[in-house]
Amino acid sequence: MNKIDIIAGARPNFMKIGPIIHAIHRFNETASTPIEYRLIHTGQHYDKKMSEDFFEQLNIPEPHINLGVGSGTQAEQTGKIMLRYEEAIQDWKPELCIVVGDVTSTMACSITAKKEGVKVAHVEGGIRSGDESMPEEINRMVTDAITDFFFTTSEVANQNLKDLGHADEKVFFVGNTMIDSLLGNLERLKDPELELTKGKYLVMTLHRPSNVDAMKNLGDLLGLINENIKDHKVLFPMHPRTKKMYDQLNMNYDQLVITGPMPYLEFIHAIKHSMGVITDSGGITEETTVLGIPCMTLRDSTERPETVTIGTNEIVGTNPKNILPYLEKLLSGQWKKGEIPELWDGQTAKRIVQIISKL
Ligand code: UD1
């Protein structure tokens, strides 16, 4: 197939599509039939710090189309993306639509494409947390139900798809494009130049409704961390949703170093030189696994179990008190050592493009 739409909507999509676009450009340098593509940004994330900065740092070209949907409820975002992407499909008639990850844009564009008779490829298909209270799990289930070609990150994902009755021929175990971005940028990382001592601070990110939408829960969690972190600092770059709630708390935590969302190269630099990470993100658990940095996940489940069974991640849960024994383990240098999951080697996008060119 050589007429392709590539969809990106929210921050965690950008480091997954960047390597695919670069691999298409490299493929086209020698291919007899080049791959034509359109990069479509849905506009789900629109702040410069949540979107444009990532395009710049990851050398991703300007999107051909920005659907400009902005914020809204799940249904508002889904509806707007579908209406606007449908028009874009009719204008150009792609053969294949590549969606990545599990955000609302992923699901909305896959449904629209499929109904317009366009084949759907899902990069990071087949992963499941089993927690249907999270919008991302619904997005994964719906997207996978109509996906024609799955590009998977793990054997667990392959097995999930098999169990769901998907034919082996539709499943391509290729690795992890987010790790392509990570490994490809290690030489380019930028020191964020904050007052932190290398190897002596933690990094924390929180944005899930279960952690940040209830003020008491957020206050309890930050209070506990602040009191039990000894003389270490915790770098806390805040997602806009978290910032809204944090401002209402009206508290000062002397061990927290608070910033806005950080650019990719600075953020990875901060993780790489930290003693550990506290997060409710999925993608960051993959990055810490590859960097060998201890990671605590403040959720009750993960769709990326290999980060726990093979990597450095531990599932702490959402009760703030749960974190204390894990902090103790980290601060006393008792954290487990991890390994790198199969095919997380920086070559995933190349594999994907080779496969697509032959479909
Ligand atoms: C989305 C993804 C989530 C991903 C996260 C990373 C879904 C269902 N969720 O969650 O999987 O981990 O992105 O950040 O797709 N906002 C801004 N500026 C922006 C974007 C958002 O201020 O550029 C604010 C808005 O008030 C918005 C809120 O953040 O209502 C949440 O944004 P939204 O895109 O709905 O979901 P995220 O929580 O970012």
Residues whose N, C-alpha, C, O or C-beta is under 5 A from the ligand:
A	BS01	UD1	A10 R11 P12 Q44 H45 Y46 D47 M50 S71 G72 D102 V103 T104 P135 E136 H207 P240 R241
